[in-house]
Amino acid sequence: MADELNSRNVFLTVFEASFMILLNVLSLLGNVLVCISVYRNTRLRTSTNVYIVALAISDLLSSIFVMPLAAGVLISGRWPFGGAVCQMQAFAVYISPVTMGLTAINRYARIRKSDQQCKRFFSHRKTLILIVSAWMFVACYILIVRVTGLQEFHFVPDYAVCMNVHKREFSKIVHYFLVVGLFFLFPLIVTIFSYRKVSKHIKEHNMGVVQALQCHSEDMTTVSTHEIRICRSLFVIVFAFMLCWIPSWVIVIFTQFHVIARMPRAIQLLCTFLVNLSSTLNPFIYAGMNPLFRREFRRLLLCKAVERVEDNNGST
């Protein structure tokens, strides 16, 4: 509660605020580097990286509208930003899982389908339309439930952010059924299913390569080493995403439906930290597992001019 937030000792106040500020700075830096890297390097302007940029933008929204405000709350012990700002945080929370699901579908198609089929359904233009449509759907849902008065957004001290507050129990049940189903479980199931299929295909590909080498076959498989590397990096992103988001949703649902009579403030604040950690980790996973991103990050951090970035390592 608010009294518990205000009664923190100096050490706890400094620790919580410092950790949130650190996440905020790293998230801003990392996701800005992703966007600039794709803008500068023509080899990074691929249909798959359109989803990566979309995910980076959704994480940037969190870096702008969620983390700094949470840091301000943890420093001041109250919500000093007014009611209008409180309404802007939900959108950034919901679009990340949706974008992750779309990214998984793209990877599945890229590995399992032919180049012609991928270009037909996942051109740059169609990819942008799909992402914008998904984001507009999320925005419309948030706007509708707000305008109809089914829910409002109020500051919740234990989470240090604004959250939805329901006026009726029935509307709360419907909300979490839709939100958890459409904006979390469905994208998560699609993501797991897609990457499971991709993983199976990669294993078959690797076995085929070994057999071809043993038989001195000159047959070439259609999955490149670079595509496999991309999928592995996205596997790590999805795994990190699940580690951060599943505990967060469990904490929120247990709190909202009073499964536990009194959730400790430290556990509820952990939910906020985990969601923001998810937005922070992604750029560093790209840099750690994708040589083109890693090289471009290094150029940007060292303030090097744009080289003829037509590297010979293959495109994403």
C-alpha positions as CSV (number, residue, x, y, z in Angstrom):
1,M,0.0,0.0,0.0
2,A,1.0,3.7,-0.1
3,D,2.0,3.7,3.5
4,E,4.3,0.8,2.9
5,L,5.8,2.6,-0.1
6,N,6.4,5.7,2.0
7,S,7.8,3.8,5.0
8,R,10.8,2.3,3.2
9,N,14.2,3.0,4.6
10,V,16.9,4.9,2.7
11,F,18.7,1.8,1.6
12,L,15.6,0.1,0.1
13,T,14.5,3.3,-1.6
14,V,17.9,3.8,-3.2
15,F,18.2,0.2,-4.2
16,E,14.8,0.0,-5.8
17,A,15.1,3.3,-7.6
18,S,18.7,2.6,-8.8
19,F,17.7,-0.8,-10.2
20,M,14.8,0.7,-12.1
21,I,16.9,3.6,-13.5
22,L,19.6,1.0,-14.6
23,L,17.0,-1.0,-16.4
24,N,15.6,2.2,-18.0
25,V,19.0,3.4,-19.3
26,L,20.0,0.0,-20.6
27,S,16.6,-0.5,-22.3
28,L,16.7,2.9,-23.9
29,L,20.3,2.5,-25.1
30,G,19.8,-1.1,-26.4
31,N,16.6,-0.5,-28.3
32,V,17.7,2.7,-29.8
33,L,20.8,0.9,-31.0
34,V,18.6,-1.8,-32.6
35,C,16.6,0.8,-34.5
36,I,19.6,2.8,-35.7
37,S,21.5,-0.3,-36.7
38,V,18.7,-1.4,-39.0
39,Y,18.4,2.1,-40.4
40,R,22.2,2.3,-41.1
41,N,22.9,-1.2,-42.3
42,T,21.1,-2.3,-45.5
43,R,21.8,-5.9,-44.7
44,L,19.7,-5.6,-41.6
45,R,16.7,-4.3,-43.5
46,T,14.9,-7.7,-43.8
47,S,11.3,-8.8,-43.3
48,T,12.3,-10.6,-40.1
49,N,14.1,-7.5,-38.7
50,V,10.9,-5.5,-39.3
51,Y,9.5,-7.6,-36.4
52,I,12.7,-7.1,-34.4
53,V,12.4,-3.3,-34.9
54,A,8.7,-3.5,-34.0
55,L,9.6,-5.3,-30.8
56,A,12.3,-2.7,-30.1
57,I,9.8,0.1,-30.6
58,S,7.4,-1.6,-28.2
59,D,10.2,-1.9,-25.7
60,L,11.1,1.8,-26.2
61,L,7.5,2.7,-25.4
62,S,8.0,0.9,-22.1
63,S,11.3,2.7,-21.6
64,I,9.5,6.1,-22.1
65,F,6.1,5.6,-20.5
66,V,6.6,2.9,-17.8
67,M,10.2,2.8,-16.5
68,P,10.9,6.5,-15.9
69,L,7.5,6.9,-14.2
70,A,8.1,3.8,-12.0
71,A,11.6,5.2,-11.1
72,G,10.0,8.5,-10.2
73,V,7.5,6.7,-7.9
74,L,10.2,4.7,-6.3
75,I,12.2,7.9,-5.6
76,S,9.3,10.0,-4.4
77,G,7.1,7.4,-2.8
78,R,4.0,8.6,-4.6
79,W,2.5,9.2,-8.1
80,P,3.4,12.8,-9.1
81,F,2.5,12.7,-12.8
82,G,-1.2,13.3,-12.8
83,G,-4.2,11.3,-14.1
84,A,-3.7,11.7,-17.8
85,V,-0.2,10.1,-17.8
86,C,-1.6,7.2,-15.9
87,Q,-3.7,6.2,-18.9
88,M,-0.8,5.8,-21.3
89,Q,0.9,2.7,-19.7
90,A,-1.3,-0.2,-20.7
91,F,-0.6,-0.1,-24.4
92,A,3.2,-0.6,-23.9
93,V,2.4,-3.6,-21.7
94,Y,0.2,-5.5,-24.2
95,I,1.9,-5.0,-27.5
96,S,5.2,-6.9,-26.7
97,P,3.6,-10.4,-26.4
98,V,1.6,-9.8,-29.6
99,T,4.7,-8.7,-31.5
100,M,6.6,-11.7,-30.2
101,G,3.9,-14.0,-31.5
102,L,4.0,-12.4,-35.0
103,T,7.8,-12.8,-35.0
104,A,7.5,-16.5,-34.3
105,I,5.1,-16.9,-37.2
106,N,7.5,-15.2,-39.5
107,R,10.4,-17.4,-38.4
108,Y,8.2,-20.5,-38.9
109,A,7.3,-19.5,-42.4
110,R,10.9,-18.5,-43.3
111,I,12.2,-21.9,-42.3
112,R,9.3,-24.2,-43.3
113,K,8.1,-22.5,-46.5
114,S,9.7,-21.7,-49.8
115,D,11.2,-18.3,-50.6
116,Q,8.4,-17.6,-53.0
117,Q,5.8,-18.2,-50.4
118,C,7.6,-16.1,-47.8
119,K,7.9,-13.2,-50.2
120,R,4.2,-13.5,-51.0
121,F,2.9,-13.4,-47.5
122,F,5.8,-11.7,-45.6
123,S,6.9,-8.8,-47.9
124,H,8.0,-5.7,-46.1
125,R,4.7,-4.0,-46.9
126,K,2.5,-6.8,-45.7
127,T,4.7,-7.2,-42.6
128,L,4.2,-3.6,-41.7
129,I,0.4,-3.8,-42.3
130,L,0.2,-6.9,-40.1
131,I,2.1,-5.2,-37.3
132,V,0.2,-1.9,-37.5
133,S,-3.1,-3.8,-37.6
134,A,-2.2,-5.8,-34.5
135,W,-1.1,-2.7,-32.6
136,M,-4.3,-0.9,-33.6
137,F,-6.3,-3.8,-32.4
138,V,-4.6,-3.6,-29.0
139,A,-5.1,0.2,-28.9
140,C,-8.8,-0.1,-29.8
141,Y,-9.4,-2.7,-27.1
142,I,-7.8,-0.4,-24.5
143,L,-9.8,2.6,-25.7
144,I,-13.1,0.7,-25.8
145,V,-13.0,-0.6,-22.3
146,R,-11.9,2.8,-21.1
147,V,-14.6,4.8,-22.9
148,T,-17.4,2.3,-21.9
149,G,-16.4,2.6,-18.3
150,L,-15.7,-1.1,-17.8
151,Q,-12.4,-0.2,-16.3
152,E,-10.2,2.7,-15.3
153,F,-6.5,3.1,-14.7
154,H,-5.3,4.0,-11.2
155,F,-1.9,4.2,-9.5
156,V,-1.2,1.0,-7.6
157,P,1.6,1.7,-5.0
158,D,2.8,-1.9,-4.6
159,Y,3.5,-2.2,-8.3
160,A,4.8,1.4,-8.6
161,V,2.8,1.8,-11.8
162,C,-0.7,2.5,-13.0
163,M,-2.9,-0.6,-13.5
164,N,-6.5,-1.3,-14.6
165,V,-9.1,-1.2,-11.9
166,H,-12.5,-2.9,-12.6
167,K,-15.8,-1.5,-11.4
168,R,-17.5,-4.9,-11.5
169,E,-16.3,-8.4,-10.8
170,F,-17.8,-9.7,-14.1
171,S,-16.0,-7.1,-16.1
172,K,-12.7,-8.1,-14.4
173,I,-13.3,-11.8,-15.3
174,V,-14.0,-10.9,-18.9
175,H,-11.0,-8.5,-19.1
176,Y,-8.5,-11.1,-17.9
177,F,-10.0,-13.8,-20.0
178,L,-9.5,-11.7,-23.1
179,V,-6.3,-10.0,-22.2
180,V,-4.5,-13.1,-20.9
181,G,-6.0,-15.2,-23.8
182,L,-5.5,-12.8,-26.7
183,F,-2.5,-10.7,-25.6
184,F,-0.5,-13.4,-23.7
185,L,-1.5,-17.0,-24.0
186,F,-2.4,-17.0,-27.7
187,P,0.9,-15.3,-28.7
188,L,2.8,-17.6,-26.3
189,I,1.2,-20.7,-27.7
190,V,1.8,-19.6,-31.3
191,T,5.4,-18.8,-30.4
192,I,6.0,-22.1,-28.7
193,F,4.3,-24.1,-31.5
194,S,6.2,-22.2,-34.3
195,Y,9.6,-22.5,-32.6
196,R,9.0,-26.2,-31.9
197,K,8.4,-26.8,-35.6
198,V,11.4,-24.7,-36.5
199,S,13.6,-26.6,-34.0
200,K,12.4,-29.9,-35.4
201,H,13.2,-28.7,-39.0
202,I,16.6,-27.5,-37.9
203,K,17.4,-30.9,-36.4
204,E,16.3,-32.6,-39.6
205,H,18.5,-30.2,-41.5
206,N,21.5,-30.9,-39.4
207,M,21.0,-34.7,-39.7
208,G,20.7,-34.3,-43.5
209,V,23.9,-32.3,-43.6
210,V,25.8,-35.0,-41.7
211,Q,24.4,-37.7,-43.9
212,A,25.3,-35.7,-47.0
213,L,28.9,-35.2,-45.9
214,Q,29.2,-38.9,-45.0
215,C,27.9,-39.9,-48.5
216,H,29.9,-37.1,-50.2
217,S,26.7,-35.8,-51.6
218,E,26.6,-32.5,-53.4
219,D,22.9,-31.9,-52.6
220,M,22.4,-28.6,-50.8
221,T,19.7,-28.1,-48.2
222,T,17.5,-25.0,-48.3
223,V,18.2,-23.8,-44.7
224,S,21.3,-21.7,-44.4
225,T,23.6,-21.5,-41.4
226,H,22.7,-17.9,-41.0
227,E,18.9,-18.7,-40.8
228,I,19.7,-21.3,-38.1
229,R,21.7,-18.7,-36.1
230,I,18.8,-16.3,-36.3
231,C,16.3,-18.9,-35.1
232,R,18.6,-19.8,-32.2
233,S,18.8,-16.2,-31.1
234,L,15.1,-15.9,-31.3
235,F,14.7,-19.1,-29.2
236,V,16.7,-17.3,-26.5
237,I,14.6,-14.2,-26.8
238,V,11.4,-16.2,-26.4
239,F,12.8,-18.2,-23.4
240,A,13.9,-14.9,-21.7
241,F,10.5,-13.5,-22.5
242,M,8.7,-16.4,-20.9
243,L,10.9,-16.3,-17.8
244,C,10.0,-12.7,-17.3
245,W,6.3,-12.6,-18.2
246,I,4.9,-15.9,-16.9
247,P,5.7,-15.1,-13.2
248,S,4.4,-11.5,-13.7
249,W,1.0,-12.6,-15.0
250,V,0.7,-15.2,-12.2
251,I,1.4,-12.6,-9.6
252,V,-1.1,-10.1,-11.2
253,I,-3.9,-12.8,-11.5
254,F,-3.3,-14.1,-7.9
255,T,-3.5,-10.5,-6.7
256,Q,-6.5,-9.4,-8.7
257,F,-8.6,-12.5,-7.9
258,H,-7.4,-12.6,-4.2
259,V,-6.0,-16.1,-4.6
260,I,-3.6,-15.1,-1.9
261,A,-5.1,-12.9,0.8
262,R,-2.2,-10.5,1.0
263,M,0.6,-10.5,-1.6
264,P,3.9,-9.1,-0.2
265,R,4.9,-5.8,-1.7
266,A,8.3,-7.1,-2.7
267,I,6.6,-9.8,-4.8
268,Q,4.3,-7.3,-6.5
269,L,7.2,-5.0,-7.2
270,L,9.2,-8.0,-8.6
271,C,6.4,-8.2,-11.2
272,T,7.2,-4.7,-12.4
273,F,10.9,-5.4,-12.5
274,L,10.5,-8.6,-14.5
275,V,8.3,-7.0,-17.2
276,N,10.8,-4.1,-17.6
277,L,13.7,-6.6,-17.5
278,S,12.1,-8.3,-20.6
279,S,12.3,-5.0,-22.5
280,T,15.9,-4.6,-21.5
281,L,17.3,-8.0,-22.4
282,N,16.2,-8.3,-26.0
283,P,18.8,-5.9,-27.6
284,F,21.6,-7.6,-25.8
285,I,20.4,-11.0,-27.0
286,Y,20.5,-9.7,-30.6
287,A,24.0,-8.3,-30.1
288,G,25.2,-11.5,-28.4
289,M,23.9,-13.9,-31.0
290,N,23.7,-12.0,-34.3
291,P,27.1,-10.9,-35.7
292,L,25.6,-8.2,-37.9
293,F,23.9,-6.5,-35.0
294,R,27.0,-7.0,-32.8
295,R,29.2,-5.4,-35.4
296,E,26.8,-2.5,-36.0
297,F,26.4,-1.9,-32.2
298,R,30.2,-1.7,-31.9
299,R,30.4,0.9,-34.8
300,L,27.7,3.0,-33.1
301,L,29.2,2.9,-29.7
302,L,32.6,3.7,-31.0
303,C,31.1,6.6,-33.1
304,K,32.4,5.2,-36.4
305,A,31.1,6.6,-39.6
306,V,28.9,4.4,-41.8
307,E,31.2,2.1,-43.6
308,R,30.1,0.3,-46.7
309,V,28.3,-2.1,-44.6
310,E,27.9,-4.7,-47.3
311,D,29.5,-7.3,-45.1
312,N,30.0,-10.7,-46.7
313,N,28.4,-12.7,-43.9
314,G,25.0,-13.1,-45.4
315,S,21.8,-11.2,-44.7
316,T,19.2,-11.8,-42.0
